[in-house]
Structures are given as structure tokens and as C-alpha cells.
Amino acid sequence: MIKATNSDKIGTLYVVATPIGNLADISERAITTLSSVDLIAAEDTRHTAKLLSHFNIKAKTFALHDHNEKQKAQQVVDWLNEGLDIALVSDAGTPLISDPGYAVVNLCREQGAHVTPVPGACAAITALSCSGLPTDRFQFVGFTPAKSQARQQFFLDAYESGITSIMYESTHRIMASLDDLQTALGAQQRVVFAKELTKTYETFFSGSVAELIAFLTEESEKQRGELVLMLPGKPKQQEEIPADAKRMLTLLEPEMPLKKACGVVADYFGLKKNALYKDWIQQSS
């Protein structure tokens, strides 16, 4: 194994994002980092070798994946303490986002090792940015569960959260998942589907669950590739303002500042002050 040339040096673990499809999306900093580190921890060394070869990067790699990262984590920390710089990459996109690396980064933080990000592509964020769904609040919920009943509850929870949910799905399970989504939320539930982002056959589809099922059934080829599903959250229902509360506010408003009047009425009727205020403004405009 490589030995650090300076024993006083403390190494750095670089968490390096790589392209999710189009190789031109790699950053200059990512290329520089991968070219300069002593070792690269790769989810699949064969897959990463193709990326490194494309950019003529000669760094040594070792496998770090779901099945061995807990065992490898301490070794990585030890190498960092010996002065080696190590890059962590997944097969595509940002490591740890439904990809290996958590055990290593977590142990590095626990033991005080230096960890720094080299940001770049992430399929979840890339899909969301072009989805047309609300982006002010959202959650990434990873891969859908493997079993039907768990998936249905998963979709219900995502919808009830009230915010946009982003999830990954595998090609062999996409149709079963859409059937469960339809069962859980209905055939007319809006969904956005994205596949093969930044690649030649990049596809976005926005419509009802029933329409997406029909779209993917037309050609089985459409079901293949790296898939992202996105759901809008359940809309917030505006609080109903009782007619008596509105009448009281009408009487109080000329006698005191509007916000104070809203506070009095809200306390009396057990309502939210902001809801009263917004309703008054809307009615007055």
C-alpha cells in the first residue's frame, strides 16, 4: 500500500461528486482532486476505472461498497492519519445519497479526521430542478420499499408530509410501484417521472399516475435506466373563518389596529391570528 511521503501530514477524505451521465458535467476541481489523491475509494472499481481512463487519471483505487464499508471504515481513517489523501466516489452522482459512504464519513467525523466535499451532480436535485414541482420545501426519501404494503404507506406518508418528495426506483420494480401509488393516492394523483438524466435518452414525464402507467406501458424500453419519481405534497387547506368572526372583526377594525383586532377575534373564536389577517386582506383587495 502507498505510504505518505511526509509522516507529519494529516490526510483528507474528499467526498467527490461524479457525473450522473454526461461526462462533461464533471467539475475541474473533481478532476484535479482525483488526479492528486493517493487513493480512490470506489463503489465499483471497474465502473470508476472507465471514468478515470476517460480523463487520463492514474490514481489507485480500492472497493468501498455496501457490503464492506463498515469493515473498511477504520482502515480509511488509519490511512488518513498516516497522511494519505483519499477520494470517495460512487458509481454516479454525489456519494452517500442512496449510495455507500456513510459508515466511513461518520467514523471520520467521530475520530476527528478531515473530510471535505467536492460538490457536483446529484440525480435527486437535478430532477427536482426541472420537475415543475414546488422547490421551496422538499424531502429526499431514497428508494421506495421492496414490499407492496410498505410502499403504499411510504407514498401516503410522502404525500401527507405536505412538501415535494423525491425518490429513486429501480427498473424492475417501477410498474409495481406505480400500481401501489395508484392504490394509495388514486389514479389522478399527479406525479413527475425522470430517467436517464443528462444522457442521450433523458426523459421527463409529468401527469397523473394513470397517464404515467400508460406512457411506460407503451414501450418497455421507457422503464429502463436510472429512474426518479417525484410527488407533490398534500395541499394545505385554508382555515374556514366563521361568519360571526368576520362580523366581529368588521366591528373591531375601525376601533383598533387590524392586527390587534385579529388577535382579539382569534382568541375569542379559537382561530389563528394569521389566518384571520390574510382572509381580511384578501376580502379587502
Secondary structure by P-SEA (a helix, b strand, c coil): ccccccccbbbbbbbccccccccccccaaaaaaaacccccccccaaaaaaaaaaaccbbbbbbbcccccccaaaaaaaaaaabbbbbbbccccccccccccaaaaaaaaaaccbbbbbccccaaaaaaaaccccccbbbbbccccccaaaaaaaaaaaaacccbbbbccccccaaaaaaaaaaaccccbbbbbbccccccbbbbbbccaaaaaaaaaccccccccbbbbbbbccccccccccaaaaaaaaaacccccaaaaaaaaaaaacccaaaaaaaaaaaac
